[in-house]
Amino acid sequence: MIEKSVLEIGFRPLLDAAPDATVVIDSLGRIVALNHEVERLLGWSEQELLGQPMNRLIPPRFHRTLDTPPVFNQEPPEKQKGTRVSLFARRRDGSEFPVEIHRGPLGPGSDPLVLVTLRDLTEWRRAQESLFREKEQAVITLESIGDAVVTTDTAGRMMYLNPMAERLTGWRTSEALGLPAATILTFISDTTREPIESTVARCLQEGRAVDLADGVLLLRRDGTEVAIGDSAAPIRDRNGGTTGVVLVFHDVTEKRRVSHKLSHEAAHDALTSLVNRKEFERRLTRALADTAYGAVAEHALCYLDLDRFKLINDSCGHEAGDELLRQIAALLSSHMRKRDTLARLGGDEFTALLENCPLEEAAKIAETVRQAVEEFRYVWGRQTFSVGVSIGVVPITATSGRMASVLRAADAACYVAKEAGGNRVFVDRPEPIEIAPPQTETRRINRLAQALDEGRFRLYAQPIVPLLPEPATRPRCEILLRLPDERGHLQPAASFLPQAERYNLMPAIDQWVVGRTIELLGRWHRNHPDCELPLCSINLSASSLDDEGLVPRLREQLSQHRLPPEALCFEIAEAAALANFAQTVRFISEIRTTGCGVALDDFGNGVLSFTYLKALAVDFLKIGGHYVRGVVDDPVYGTIVTAVNQVGRLMGIATIAEEVDTEPVLNRLRNLGIGYVQGHAVAVAEPLADSEGEVTLPCVQHLM
């Protein structure tokens, strides 16, 4: 009777229009009507369910919940909201799925029919679980990352700190919640020690992402300091409104230390820790500008050249020479004023810029330095040596001219002191009789030019030895230049190349070295056809990078002497390569078209070294000697050498460590996997050819 009345009033179409599974039950809980969604969702047909109890659709464990009759109030039906309960429904095949069941009366009376809807919660549950997993993953990620993360509300009050933020600030999340960000995050400048505005406040004020400036320290809760870098960004809701700020920061103490170290190294000599040539020239240029505009300040420049250094260096080795230079540098520094700049230009040559110093006072300082060096005794092993120093002193005035002119004048004054017997001071006073220094300088350069014309230079070869096993060791070496002096002693390149560079003799010297090397190697190759072709590296000066005739001459000489181009590799110093980068790229490209190799010498001195490396098609990287010497004692140097080697491997470039002069350094480089080494620990430099002009390179038979 009830079922018929429900169907007769046309209620079924209304039920079928409902989006959810819907049934109508009587006061006894029996199903009297249902829609198609029930059949689709649960798998039962209408005939199977009509007259059946409602709890047939529910697993037995939920029957008590469903059998509890709903209590409807006595308000009109349109104001009655019914009841809701979440549980599981059961399909005809026995499978279960989550549903929300809503029950509501269909009309007034004590026993009204009840409309029951079953809303499938499967997708909703899946979405909720997905959201929960995403939230859980986000929390795990925030607590696992190495950066500190904090969030605030729009008032700048702390809302969250991840574990790294707790460690860096010294505050626990439970203690920091609700406190102003400025209380937890106190920033100061590491130079002025003044407070710095929080990035949280700036971010809220400007409504955009902001970064913390460099050189900032975070004051931790215990009063200690940590160098940090940070960035803050607004947190926005789906409507674009700002709901707070997220701040990400990290400890940059080590990074800042390395950066300061590299900056210091870029301006200082690695061996002596004195100011290097580049930084010295910058300061000298500043002093010249100071006098150029008529300032009353008086400055002086001293040029110092050690006496008898070569004797110690040759008899005891480079290690002894290096240690002597370090001790001399410390001795010279102890006699400088605080505002003076002492620098090492290279080899055993030093300069001192004495600012705000009259010439007479500069002469007294120079004499004090000379006496200190004269009294100094150098002990190496069981031997004791005395050294001297020749010093040239020149004033820096408005008429001094450019930097090169001042350096040339000081060098000439030093040469006068050296020629007069050494261990003395020569002061170039601004008087009319200024003939001697220019004349002596002219004689010095003329001797160098004459040696070039007469071919009196000597070529030496220092082996480059592989550390990794190779089937047959192809001879590899670097060609070094020597010059006999008036007494027949061989001068190293460092003693005369600076003057050659200053007077533009380097292109001609490079041409001689290249030509002579090709001539000797070509003859050796023709006389030893069964031997592996050697690989000889030749240094090119910065001046030769601009020599448009170098590559054509190279092609002609290789052809004339029938030398395969694979026998040569040209080394270009990193500093020279980066000074005119576009020209260097073109020059290397031209060299490679000849078939010769290219090496980048003294690599790693610049912060941007790795950035430019991709654009330079080189075969070898020669790691700077000051890094190599420090790999045993300085972990930073070891890291730099490792980084250069790894980058080289990734790019298919072999690495060569130069100035390997001790066994501990050699063993350390072997452990780091360096490809090749060069230095006194493996082999000293020997003449490239004997007295009869025969090349002395070893013969390694071709692999069969």
C-alpha positions, 0 to 999 in steps of 0.5 A, a space after each residue: 500500500 505504501 509502495 503503491 502510494 509512493 509510486 503513484 504520486 510520481 515520486 520515482 522521477 524525482 528520486 532519479 533526478 537526485 545525484 546521490 544514491 537515494 532510497 525511501 524507507 518506512 517507519 520499520 526501516 524497509 525500503 519502499 523506493 529507490 533511484 537508479 543511482 542505488 542500482 548503479 552504485 550498489 549493484 542490486 536491482 530494484 526488485 531485490 531491494 524493495 521491501 528489504 531492510 535498509 541495513 542490508 546496504 550496510 555492513 553488520 558492524 554498522 547496523 547498530 548505528 543505522 538501526 538507531 531511529 533518527 529523532 526529528 523535532 516537531 517543527 515543520 518539515 521545511 525547517 527539519 534538517 535531518 541527521 547525518 552519519 559517515 560509515 561504510 556501505 556494502 555492494 551486492 558483491 560484498 565490497 565496501 566503500 565509504 559513504 555519508 548517509 543523510 536521513 530526513 522526514 518526507 512529511 509530518 506525522 508520527 510515522 513519516 517516510 524517511 528519505 535516505 541519501 548515500 553520498 559516495 565518499 570514495 573520491 573525497 576520501 582519496 583527495 583527503 588522503 592525498 592532501 594529508 600525504 602532501 602535507 606530511 611530505 611538505 612537513 618532512 621536507 621542511 624538517 629535512 632540508 639543510 636551510 633554515 625556514 621560518 614563517 610569520 603572520 602578517 604582524 610579523 609574529 613567528 608561526 613556524 621554525 624548522 629544526 635547522 632554524 631552531 639550531 641556527 637561532 637557538 630558539 625552540 618552536 614552542 618558545 618562539 611561537 607568537 613572538 615578534 620576528 625581530 626578537 628571534 632574528 636579530 641581524 647586524 653588519 659584520 663590518 659596522 656592527 650596526 643592526 640591520 632591518 629584518 627582511 621580514 619587515 621589509 617583505 611585509 612593507 614592500 609586498 615582494 620578495 627581498 634578499 639580505 645584503 652580503 656581510 650580515 651576521 645573525 645574533 643567536 639566542 646565546 649571544 654567538 654570531 653566525 654569518 648567514 644569507 637569506 631571502 624572504 617572500 610573501 605567503 599569499 592565499 588563493 585570492 592573492 592576499 598576503 597571509 604572512 612571510 616565509 624566510 629561508 636562510 642558511 649558514 654561510 660562514 665557511 663560504 664567506 671564509 673561502 670567499 675572503 681567502 680567495 679575495 686575499 689570494 687574488 691580491 697577495 703573493 701565495 709564497 710570501 703572503 705579501 701584496 702581489 704585483 697586480 694589487 701593488 700596481 693598483 695602489 701605485 696608480 692611486 698614489 700617482 693620481 694623488 700627486 698628479 693633482 698637486 697634492 702636498 703628499 710625498 711618496 717614494 718607491 723602493 725596488 729591492 733585488 736580493 743578492 746571492 739568492 740564485 746561489 742558494 736556490 741552485 745549490 739547495 733547490 727551490 724548496 730552500 729558495 722558497 723558504 728563504 723568500 718567506 723569511 726575507 719577506 717577514 724580515 722586510 715587513 718588520 721594517 715597514 711602517 703600517 701604511 707602507 705597501 711591501 710587495 713581491 713582484 716575482 722571483 727575488 724582486 720586491 717593491 715597497 710603496 712608501 706613502 706620505 714619506 719624503 725622499 730622505 726618510 725613504 732613504 733612511 728606511 731603505 738603509 735600515 732594511 739593507 742593514 737588516 738583510 746584511 745581518 740576517 743569516 739563513 740556515 738550511 740543513 747544515 749550511 748557513 748563508 748570508 745574503 744582501 739586497 740592492 735597493 733603488 729608491 725614487 721619488 713619486 712626484 707630479 712629474 713621475 709620469 705613468 706607472 710603468 715609468 716609475 717602476 722602470 726608474 726604480 728598477 734602473 736605480 736598483 740596477 745601479 746599486 747592483 752594478 756597483 757591487 750590490 748590498 747598497 742603496 741607490 737614491 735617484 734624486 730629482 736633480 739634473 744629473 739623471 744620466 746614470 740610471 737610464 744609461 744602465 737600464 739601456 745597457 741592460 736591455 741592450 744585452 738582452 736584445 743582443 742575446 736574442 739576436 745572437 741566439 744565446 738563450 738556452 732551452 731546458 726541458 722539465 719532464 711532465 710525468 703521468 701519475 696514472 698508469 699508461 701503456 707506454 709513457 710518451 715523453 712530455 715536458 715543458 720548455 724552459 728558457 735560460 740566459 747565460 750571463 757575463 760570468 757564464 752562469 745561467 739566469 732563470 727566466 724570472 730574472 730577465 723576462 719582466 724587463 723583456 715584457 716591459 720593453 716589448 721584447 717578448 714577442 721576439 723571444 717567443 718567436 725564437 723559442 718556438 722556432 728553435 724548439 721546432 727545429 730541434 724536435 723536427 731533427 729528432 723526429 726524423 732521426 728517430 722514426 720508431 720513437 713515440 712523438 714527444 709532447 713539448 709545452 711552450 709558454 706564450 707571453 700575453 704580448 704574443 696573443 696579439 701577434 697576428 703573424 704567430 700562427 702563419 709562422 708556426 704553420 710554415 716552420 712545422 712544414 719546413 722541419 717536417 714536425 707533426 703538430 701533435 708534438 707541440 702544446 702552447 701554454 697560456 697563463 690564465 691571467 693573460 687569457 682572461 685579460 682579453 677574453 674574446 681575443 684569447 678565444 680567437 687565438 686558441 681557435 687559430 692555434 687548434 687549426 694547426 693541430 697543436 695542443 693548448 694548455 691553460 697555465 696557472 689555472 684556478 687563481 680567479 673566482 671566474 675561472 670555471 665560468 670561462 673554461 667552457 668557452 676555451 677549447 684547451 687540452 690541459 689545465 695546469 693547476 697553480 703552483 701555490 695551490 699545489 704546494 699547499 695541498 698537504 697542509 691546507 684543506 681549502 687548497 686540497 679542495 680547489 685542486 680536487 675541484 679543478 681535477 674533477 671539472 677537467 675530467 668532466 670536460 675531457 681535459 687532463 690536469 697537470 700539477 706544477 711545482 711539485 717539489 716534495 714527496 708528501 705533495 706528490 703522494 697527496 696528488 696521487 691520492 687525489 687522482 691528478 693526471 700529470 705532475 711536474 716539479 723537482 720531486 719527479 724530475 729537474 729541468 735538463 738541457 733540451 739538447 746537448 752540446 752537439 745540438 742533439 735532443 736529449 729526450 728519451 726514446 719510447 718505442 711505438 706500440 705494436 
